[in-house]
Amino acid sequence: MSIIHIEHIAKIYQVGMEEVHALRDVSLDIDKNEYVAIMGPSGSGKSTLMNMLGCLDTPTKGVYNFKDKNVSEMSDNDLAQIRNEEIGFVFQTFNLLPRSDALHNVELPLIYAGVSGAERKERAKQALSSVGLADRITHKPNELSGGQRQRVSIARALVTEPSIILADEPTGNLDTKTGEEIMSLFNEIYEQGNTIILVTHEEYIAEHAARIIRIRDGLIEMDEKVKNRKIPKPHKN
């Protein structure tokens, strides 16, 4: 069953007098419980495609259906609702509130969704526990390591029980060992039935996925299943 169906989408930006074709003619389907990596060099269009998949931007041409809903023509409010309820975002720079503790950072999407205080605190605690941070809920970002900060952002992505997890260079600010621990956590999330879309320029990170889509010059250059998927050891809580 396709969660995402994209058909002949293009994205054109007007930069001064020049038209920039970030995406030219992209069609793809992503099914429930797929683990997909999107790769491509700088300027390839992978970031534009990620923004499109995350409903942060809309195509100039073509159709984007998310769970059988045409998001290509949605209002900003409708797009914001999908982002908050259906998509869990994980960013390279963590995007945590520096003065808030881990619990409050994870609660944020539930606050926007109007979930009651007691319920959202309980769900946030459960999400932090699931990423191995049950003993760090009162710590602020500057009291956590880089790997722990990324775990907080993963817990925040999971707390709304979204349809997809969209991770943009999630190991980009981490050392190799910590990055491998985060990829182990993503593997556990995938094995629990979640759909993950990972954007990366690192080949060894992409090899953790079950499918790699390679973008170049605004087009899909290659779309292949990973034959020898790199499965990391389970992370330790």
Secondary structure, 3 states (H helix, E strand, C coil): CEEEEEEEEEEEEEECCEEEEEEEEEEEEEECCCEEEEECCCCCCHHHHHHHHCCCCCCCEEEEEECCEEHHHCCHHHHHHHHHHHEEEEECCCCCCCCCCHHHHHHHHHHHCCCCHHHHHHHHHHHHHHCCCHHHCCCCHHHCCHHHHHHHHHHHHHCCCCCEEEEECCCCCCCHHHHHHHHHHHHHHHHCCCEEEEECCCHHHHCCCCEEEEEECCEEEEEEECCCCCCCCCCCC
